[in-house]
């Protein structure tokens, strides 16, 4: 990366990324549907500046597109004279290392926010867009811990009559000495529009932790989150008139762990087992909602690469997994993942409308990556999902199949 002196005490640097990905998509399970093939392109260009070794600014522009897709006016954007007008600000922020003194820092603007292993806060790097927040953070850190306070404005309605905004506020503590993170987050959707009462659209508290440890050939990480607060019943029981909505208490949780062992061999083979449990709603108690909400995590990293379960299922989800990773040669990595999915609560099968089940299906993910081509990171994979009849609601279906290749060049 080139460094350009601009003023005394100021340095400017540039970074860039181009990522091209092609996908084969036959994930519908419908025997009558044909497969779909398409390609994506993500282009990023960033500029950073440091002033007096304390203040930093960063600007990152991004263009994200499906190759050959139409522009926002419905006209082809490839091989024509049409401008897709697709460039957006992915990140643009000010960061200050020392505000009040040593250890006190802050950040404001639009930026990615990643914590722990991304099971609660992630940037969703697999996405062709990625997640950015708009707001501010402030922290204090020393050699033993860091505490970060943050306030994100997820939606600004500019309503002068009453508050309809959505705000995310929280504290995140990283205790490096014992490899433990603790956090508390409030999701406040203040909009009461459409309700006869003053019930907020959402007031949810999240209290959680992340722990990780590596000892010799063993590694272990664990996440846990408990959610409580309130939400309107009309979000769950959609057939009820919103004017008659009542307030429901939230009582939900998530638990996730992965434990691995690296064999002492020349292929650096790692074997791992794990489980991911998200609670579900039983619909028997109309005063409580017990389904865990996966709001801001990087789902592609955890629940299988086919992304069937990145959202939040009212019945919850249990994912039991087994993983193998090896390096067969310099610059090569092979991964094989197996996932066995069930729901946390019974659901009613659409086949007969009466059968209760928790079965969902199994997924196999096979991935190969290499850096043997100088300057390029190349990844490819194939995944297969075999659904259960009751979960899919039919006995006539094909397995889901998905494959991809991706090449990324980074300049930093």
N, C-alpha and C positions, 0 to 999 in steps of 0.2 A: 504494500500500500504506500502510495506517495504521500509525503508530509509537506505542506506548503506553508511557509511562514508568512503571515498576513500583517500582524501588528506585533509589537513587543509583548511577549507573554501569551501569544495566541497561536495555536496550531490548528490546521484544518486537515481532515483525513476523509477519504472516500472509500466506500465499500459497495459491492454489487453482488447480485445473485440472479442466475437464470436457471429455472428448473422446468424440465420438459417431462411429462408423464403421459403414457398411453395406457388405456384400460380396456379390458374385455369384460363385459358385464352381462352375466346370465344369472342374476340373483333373484328373479321374480318367482321361481318355483312353478310357474304356470306352463303346462305342456304346450299350450297354444301360442305362447310368446316366443319370438326369436331373440337371439342375443344382440347386444348393442356394443359397438366399439367406438371409442372416441379418444381424443388427446387433449391435454390441458397444458397451459403454459403460464408460469408465474415469473414475473420479472420485478426485481427490487433494486433500487438505487438509493444509497444512503450517504449522508454527509454529516460528520461530527466535528465539533470545534471545542477546544479547551482553552479557557481564559485564566491566566494566573494560577494554573494547576489547582483550580478550585471549582470554577463554574464550567458546566458543559452544556452544549446544546446538540440535539440530534434530530435530523430530518430524514425520513425514509419514505420515498414514493414507491407505489406498487401498481402494477398492471396485472390483473388476473383474468384469464379468458379460457374458453373452450375453443380449440382451433377450428376455424371455419364457421363459428357461430355468428348469428346476426347481431348487429349493434342495437342500441336502445330504441332506434327508430324502425326496427324490423328489416333493415337492409343488410346484405352480406358485407362483412368487414374484411374479407380476405380476397385479394386479387381484384379489388375494385378501388374506386376513388372515394369511398366512404370512410370517415373518421369515426372510430368506435368510442372516442371520448371516455376511456375506461380507466384512466390514471387517477389514483386516489392517494390520500395521505394515510399511510399505514401507521407511522409513528412520527411524532413531532413534540419534543419535550425539552424542558430545562431541568438540569440536575445540578445540585450544589452539594459538594462534599462536606464543607464545614459552614454551618449557619451560625450557631451560638458558640461553637468551640469544637474541640477535638471530639469526634465521634457522632456529632449531630449533623444529619444531612436531610435533604428533601428533594422531591421531584414533582413536577407539574406539567400537564399537557395530555398528550395521547401516547400511550405506550403499552407494550406487552407486560404482563404481570404473571410471573411463574414462581411457584413455591413448592417445596418438597419434591415429590416424584410426579406431580401434576394430577394427582387423584382428586384434588379439590380445585386448585387454581392452575390452569394450564393455558398455553398459547395455541394449542391445536395446530402444531406445525405441519401435520399431514394435510390439512385443509389447503385448498388452493388460494384461500384468502388469509386465514389465521385470525386469532382473536386479539383485539386491542381494546384497552380501557381508556376512558377520558375522565380525568380527575387529578388527584394529588396524593402523595405519600410523604411521610416524615418518619425518620428513624433515629435511633441511638444504637451504636454498636461499639463493642470492645473485643478483646481477644477471646472472650468466653461466650458472648451471646450478642444477639441483635434483636431489638424490638421495633417493629414497623407498624405505624398507624396509617390507615388509608381511607379515602373517601372517593368513591367512583359515582359519577352521574350516569346511570344506565339509560335514562330517558328524561329529557327536559321538555315539558309541555308548554312552558311560557304562559301559564294560565294565571291571570291576575285575580280571579275570583276565589279559587281555592287550590290547594296543593294537589297536583296530579302527577308529580314527578316519581321516578323510581331511583332510589339511592342505595348504594352498597357501602356499608361502613364496617370497619373491623380493626382488630389488633392481631398481629402475627409475631410470635416469639420463636427465635431459632437459638437453641441452647447447644452450641457446638461441642461443649465438653462431654455431653452425654448423648449426642446425636439425636436429640429430641426437639420436635417442633410442636408448639401449642398455639391454637388460634380460636378467635371468637369473631363471628361475622353476622351482621344484621342485614337482611334483604327487606327493604321497605318500599312497597308499591302503594303510594298514598291515594291513588285514584279511587274515589267512591262513586264515580259517575255510573248511573244505572241502578244503584241500590237505594231503597227507600230509607235505609238506616245509614249510619256513618261507618259501616264495615269497610276497612281497607281491602284493596285487592289482594294484598299479601303483607304479612308482617312475620317473617321467619328468622329465627336465630339458629346459627350453626356453631356448635362447640366441638372442636376436634383436635386430633393429634396425628403426628407422623413420626415414626421411629425407624432408624436404619442402623445397621451394624455389619461390619465385615471383620472376620477373625480368621486368619490363615486362609484356608480354602472355603470357608463358609461365608455366606452373605444372607442377610435377612432384612426385610422391610415390612412395615405394618402401618395401616391407616385406620382411623376410627372417627366417625362423626355422628353426633346426635343432633337432631333438628326438632325445634319446638317453636310455638307461636300460634298464629291464627290465619285463616283464609276463609272466604265466603263459600257457602255450600253450593252455590250455583256453578262454581268451577268444577265440582265433582259430580253433582246430580244435575246434569244439564237440562233435564226435562222440567225442573222446577222454575217457576217464574222468578226472575231476579228480584222483583219487588218483594218477594216473600223469603228472600235468602236469609239464612242465619249464619252465625259465626261458628266455625269448626276449629277445634284445637288440633295442632300438629304434634304428632309424637312418632318420629321416624328415625332410623339409624342406618349406618353403613359400616361394614367392617371388611378390610381387605388385607391380605398378607401374601408374601412370596418368599420362599426360602430356597436357596441354591447352594450347590456344592460343585466346585471346580476340580476336575480330576487332574492329578499330577501326571500329565502326559504331553507329548509334543503337539497335540492338536488343541490343547487348552479347552477341552470339552467341559461344558457346564450343564448340569442337570438341575431342574427346579420344579417345585410343586407350589401351588397357590390356591387361594379361594377368594372370591369377591361376593359378599352378601349385601344386598340392598333390601330393606324391609318393604313389605307390600300392604295394601289396604284390604281389610276383610269385608268391608261394606256392611257389617252387621251393626256397627255403632255409628250412627249418623252425627255424633258429636265430636268424633276424633277422625283425623286422617293420618294413616300410618305408612303411607308409601314414601320412600326416600326420594328426594329430588336431586338428580345429577345436574347441577346448574352450570358449573364453569370448569369442568375437568376436561382432560384430553382423552375422550372416550376411545379413540382408535388405538391408543397405546395399551389398553387394558382388556377390552371385551371382544377380542377377535378382530381381525383385520377387515372383515367383510362389513362391519359397521351396522349390523342389524339392531344393536342394542345400545347405541350411543345416547338415546333419550332416557326418559324415566317411565317405567312401566307401572301402572297402578297395582299390578299384582306382585311387584318387586322382581328381583332376579338373583339367582345363585349361579355363579360361574366357578366350576372346579377345573383347574388347569394343570397341565404338565408340559414342560418346555425343555428343549435340547438346543444347545448352541455350541458350535465348534468352529475352529479355524483350520481348515485342511491344508492351507498353504499361506505364504506371506501375502497379505493384502486381500485375503478371501475370508468371508464369514458365511456360515450356513446356520439357519434357524428353523426349527420345527416346533410348532405349538399345537397342542390339543386342548379344546374347550368342551366341557360338558355342561349344558345350560338347563336349568329348571327354574320355575317361578317360586317365590317365597310363600305365596298364598295360592290356594286353588283357584283356577279359572274354569268357566263353563265352556265346554267344547261347542264350536259352531256346527259340528257334524250332526248332533241330535238335539242340542240345546239343553241337555240335562247332565251329561257326563262331566264329572269334576276331574281335573287333572292338574299336574304340575310339570309335566313333560314339555320340553321345548325342542331340543335337538343337540347335535354335536357339530363342531367345526374343526377342520384341520387347516393350518396355515404353514406353508413352506416358503422360505425366503432365502435368497442368495444375494450378497452384496460384495462389491470389490472396489478397490482403489488402484488396481493394477494399471489402469489407463491414467497416465500422469495428468494431474489437475482435475480429474473428474471422479465423482462418486456415483457409481452405478448400482442400482438395486432392482431386483425383479422378484416376483412372487406369484404363487398359485394358491388359491384357497377353495375349499369345498365345504358346504354346509348341508347336513342331512336333517331335515325337520321331522318332528313328530306329527302324526296325522291330526291329533286333537288341537295342537297349537296352531296348525295351519288352517284347520277347518275343512279339510278335504282328504280323501284317500288317494286321489289322483294328482300326483305332483312329481316333478323332477327335483333332484338335488340342486342347490344353488352353487354356481361356479363363477369364480372371479379371478382375473389375472392382471398383472400390470408390469410395466418396465418404467424406470425413472432414472434420469440423468441430471445431476446437479453440478454446476460450477460456481464456486464462491470466490470472491476477491475480498480479502480483508486486510 
